[in-house]
């Protein structure tokens, strides 16, 4: 496959990679395939502690996209198999979809909502082994294997209490208040901000 088609193929996480439904993960750590998503599971409470889902409404990543928004619109009518690296149409398509995804619309009804959502983490700020700022993304490899997902599929998280020993692509439930508002990071542009009150291992 040519570089152009490889890059374009990586620009299909919502139609392809995000459509890859993960098998129910084991209770222990496991390997995920690039593009693999997490399945929802009921909140679990540690002994003597309240469940982290109490008071929060569980959301899926699809809920973060307006229902009338088509992430693949810039590629409509384009036959990827016919494109070579130097084809101006390939370059133009890449630029169009990057621009569309950077400016991806958020779902306004979620601004200020108290939610819980599972995802993969990308630590941004680490001090003494503790992480207080990170990105939450919907599938394995997002923002690590370029290009990043649409901005409405990236959540910038600030934790009320720093997480200990958080690694890139760890799977977490995050609960807190979601806000609309773009945040630029070196790993991608987030369309949402979330003030995390609970961060717990997935599942």
C-alpha positions in Angstrom: 0.0 0.0 0.0 1.3 3.4 -0.9 2.1 6.0 1.8 -0.8 8.1 0.7 -3.3 5.2 1.0 -1.7 4.2 4.4 -2.1 7.8 5.7 -5.7 8.0 4.4 -6.5 4.6 6.0 -5.3 5.9 9.3 -7.7 8.8 8.9 -10.7 6.4 9.2 -10.8 5.6 12.9 -14.5 6.6 13.2 -15.5 4.5 10.1 -13.0 1.7 10.6 -10.8 1.6 13.7 -13.4 3.1 16.0 -15.9 0.6 14.5 -13.7 -2.3 15.7 -15.6 -3.5 18.8 -13.4 -4.8 21.5 -13.9 -8.2 22.9 -14.7 -8.2 26.7 -11.3 -7.6 28.3 -9.9 -9.9 30.9 -9.8 -8.8 34.5 -6.0 -8.6 34.2 -3.9 -6.4 31.9 -4.1 -7.4 28.3 -2.8 -6.4 24.9 -5.0 -4.4 22.6 -4.9 -4.1 18.8 -4.6 -0.6 17.3 -8.1 0.8 16.8 -9.6 -1.5 19.5 -12.2 0.1 21.7 -13.4 -0.6 25.2 -16.8 -1.9 26.1 -18.9 -0.4 28.9 -19.2 -2.3 32.1 -21.2 -1.7 35.3 -19.4 0.5 38.0 -17.7 -1.5 40.7 -17.3 -0.3 44.2 -14.3 -1.1 46.4 -15.1 -2.5 49.8 -16.4 0.3 52.0 -16.3 2.9 49.2 -19.1 4.2 46.9 -19.2 3.2 43.3 -17.6 5.8 41.0 -20.6 5.7 38.8 -23.0 7.1 41.4 -24.1 10.6 40.4 -22.6 10.4 36.9 -24.3 9.5 33.6 -22.4 7.0 31.6 -21.5 8.2 28.1 -20.1 6.5 25.0 -17.7 8.2 22.6 -20.4 8.3 20.0 -22.4 10.5 22.4 -19.6 13.1 22.1 -20.3 13.7 18.4 -23.4 15.6 17.1 -25.7 13.2 15.4 -25.7 15.2 12.1 -21.9 15.4 11.9 -20.3 13.2 9.3 -16.5 12.7 10.0 -16.0 11.1 6.6 -17.6 13.9 4.5 -14.2 15.2 3.1 -13.5 11.7 1.6 -16.9 11.2 -0.1 -16.4 10.0 -3.6 -12.7 9.5 -3.3 -11.4 6.1 -4.4 -8.4 5.4 -2.1 -7.1 2.4 -4.0 -6.4 4.6 -7.1 -4.3 7.2 -5.2 -0.5 7.3 -5.2 1.7 9.3 -2.8 2.3 12.1 -5.3 -1.4 12.4 -6.3 -2.6 15.9 -5.6 -6.0 14.5 -4.7 -4.4 12.4 -1.9 -2.6 15.4 -0.5 -5.8 17.6 -0.8 -7.9 14.9 0.9 -5.4 14.6 3.8 -5.4 18.4 4.4 -9.2 18.6 4.1 -9.9 15.9 6.7 -7.2 17.1 9.0 -8.8 20.5 9.0 -12.3 19.1 9.4 -11.2 16.9 12.3 -9.3 19.7 14.1 -12.5 21.8 13.9 -14.9 18.8 14.7 -18.0 20.1 16.4 -18.8 19.1 20.0 -22.2 18.0 21.4 -23.4 21.2 23.2 -25.8 19.4 25.4 -22.9 17.8 27.2 -21.4 21.1 28.3 -21.5 21.0 32.1 -22.7 17.3 32.3 -21.5 15.0 35.0 -20.4 11.9 33.1 -18.3 8.7 33.4 -16.6 7.3 30.3 -14.0 4.6 29.7 -10.9 5.2 27.5 -7.2 5.0 27.0 -5.0 7.5 28.7 -2.0 9.6 27.4 -0.2 11.3 30.3 0.7 14.9 29.6 2.1 16.1 32.9 4.0 13.9 35.3 5.7 14.8 38.6 7.3 12.3 40.9 5.4 9.4 39.3 2.1 11.2 39.6 -0.1 12.4 36.7 -2.5 15.3 37.1 -3.1 16.0 33.4 -3.8 13.6 30.5 -5.7 13.0 27.4 -8.5 10.4 27.3 -9.1 8.8 23.9 -11.5 6.1 22.6 -9.3 3.5 21.0 -5.8 1.9 21.5 -3.1 3.8 19.7 -5.0 7.1 19.3 -2.6 10.1 19.2 0.3 7.7 19.3 -0.1 6.4 15.8 -0.7 9.5 13.8 -2.9 11.2 12.8 -5.0 11.9 16.0 -8.7 11.4 16.1 -11.2 14.2 15.6 -11.1 16.8 18.4 -14.5 15.7 19.6 -13.0 12.3 20.3 -10.3 13.6 22.6 -10.9 14.7 26.2 -8.4 16.8 28.1 -8.5 15.7 31.7 -7.3 17.4 34.8 -7.5 15.3 37.9 -8.6 16.6 41.3 -6.2 14.1 42.8 -3.1 13.0 40.8 -3.0 9.4 39.6 -0.1 7.2 40.6 1.8 5.0 38.1 -0.4 5.9 35.1 1.2 4.7 31.9 0.5 5.6 28.2 -2.5 3.6 26.9 -3.6 2.4 30.3 -7.3 1.8 30.4 -9.3 3.9 32.9 -12.8 5.0 33.9 -12.9 8.7 34.3 -15.8 10.4 36.1 -16.3 14.2 36.5 -17.8 17.3 34.9 -17.4 17.7 31.1 -16.9 21.1 29.5 -16.8 22.3 26.0 -13.6 24.0 25.0 -10.6 23.2 22.8 -7.2 22.5 24.3 -4.1 22.2 22.1 -1.5 19.7 23.1 1.5 18.2 21.4 -0.5 14.9 21.1 -3.6 16.4 19.4 -6.3 18.9 20.0 -9.0 18.1 22.5 -12.6 19.3 21.9 -13.6 18.7 25.5 -12.2 19.4 29.0 -13.0 17.2 32.0 -12.5 17.9 35.6 -12.0 14.4 36.9 -13.2 13.6 40.4 -12.7 9.8 40.1 -10.1 7.9 38.1 -10.4 4.1 38.4 -8.9 1.2 36.4 -11.0 -0.3 33.7 -13.0 -2.5 33.8 
